[in-house]
C-alpha cells in the first residue's frame, strides 16, 4: 500500500470521499514527516500546523453526511512559495531585509485555492527575491535535493519542488519569470506548469509583466491539471487575467497522430549528454505511443535571449530589486547584488523588444509545423548544492557558463508567453539527479501539453517521492 505522504492529490480526494482516509490523518502524517525529515532537506520555512489541523477538522465535517459540502480541493495540503503573500503571515522573499515583514493581503491564486478547500500548511523556500536558478539564501541556508543531497534543487521555486519530492506535500505553488517553476521541477523530478499569459491571476505589479507567471507544481500530471483548473479564471486584482477555459479534467494519454517537434539544444545551448539522452528517451516513448515526432529546426541563440532578458528585467524586476536593497546592500545575498549590478546598463528597451519579437517569431514558425514542441528544461541535470555561481563560475565541458543565461532555455517561453509549457520528468543522471523536459504548446492550447505529459507519464512512470528514511 502506498504511504500517505506519497499519495497523489487525486488519490487523496478519492480516499476522502469514501472515508477510507481523513484530511486530519493526512495533515498529521505530513507534519510528522516534515518535523522528522525537514531539516535534512531544508525546503520548508514557516509552518502553520495548528491552523492546518483546525482546517482539516473542518474538511472532515464537510465530507460527512452525503459529502455535498466538500469543495473541489477539500482537505488537500498545499505548500506555498515564500513569495506569494498570505495576509497576517510574514513573507520573507528569502531575504534578511524582509525577515520580520507581515503581509497585509493574500495572493489571488492562494486565496482562490483556499476558497476551494486547500489547506496551507507550509511555506517553501526560495532564493532571495527569486532572482536565481538555485535555492539558498543568507536567511534560510541551503535547500538540498531529496534525490541526492549533494545537489541543489534548482530555483527559484526550489523549496516547492523539493517539498513535493520529499513527500512534504502533494500540492505546491511556484512562480516563474524565467524558468523558476520548470527548472526546479526538472531538478527534483516533479511536474510544473506555466499557463499562457492571463490563465492564472498574478498580483500587481507583476501582472503587468508578461513574462511573469504563477504555476502549479505537483508529482503527477493529473494533479497538475487538477490544480490548474482550480487556479484558472479572471480575478478582480489582475485585469490581465482571463475567464477560465474549459476544464482540463483528467488528461488523456492518447497522442496518436499528434505532430511533435523536438529540439535537443535550441540550436545554440551547451547540453550535457545525460540530458540529450533523456530527451531522446522521451521521443522514443512518444513515438511508441503513436505520435509523429521529428527533430525541428528551431534556433534561438543565447545572445538573443540575453538581450531580451536584460532589457526586459531592467524595466520592472531589476528596478524593484534595486529599490528593495538600496542602502542595505550589505544585508543582501551576493548573487542579488550581482544581478542588480548586471542590469545597471541594460540594452535599449526597443532593442530588447525587437529581440523578443524575433524569439516569438521563431517559436511561432516552429509551432506552425507541429502541434507541440519538446526540449530540455535545463542544459545540465542540477547544480552542486549551496554554490553561488556568480562567485564560483559553472564550467561544462571546459567552458565557463553564465548560469543566468546559458543553461536554462526556459526563458525562451517566458518571451513566448502565450504558449502553455509543462515540465515533466524524463530520466535520471548517473548520480541520481532527475532530468526534466519542457512540453510547449501552441497559443492557449493547454490540453495538448497535458496530453503529451500524460502519455510520457503512462509510458515511463517516474518515482514520486525520494526515499529519505
Buried (B, 14 or more C-beta within 10 A) or exposed (E): EEEBBEBBBBBBBEBBEEEEBBBBBBBBBBBEBBEEBBEEBBBBBBBBBEEBBBBBBBBBEBBEEEEEBBBBBBBBBBBBBBBBBBEEBBBBBBBBBBEEEEBEEBBBBBBBBBEBBBBBBBBBBBBBBBBBBBBBBBBBEBBBBBBBBEBBBBBBBBBBBBBBBBBBBBBBBBBBBBBBBBBBBBBBBBBBBBBBBBBBBBBEEBBEBBBBBBBBBBBBBBBBBBBBBBBBBBBEBBEBBBEBBEEBEEBEBBBEEBBBBBBBBBBBBBBBEBBBBBBBBBBEBBBEBEBBBEEBEBEBBBEBBBBBBBBBBBBBBBEBBBEBBEEEEEBBBEBBBBBBEBBEEBBEEEBBBBBBEBBBEBBBEBBEEBBBBBBBBBBBBBBEBBBBBBEEEBEBEEEEBBBBBBBBBBBBBBBBBBBBBBBBBBBBBEEBBBBBBBBBBBBBBBBBBBBBBBBBBBBBEBBBBBEBE
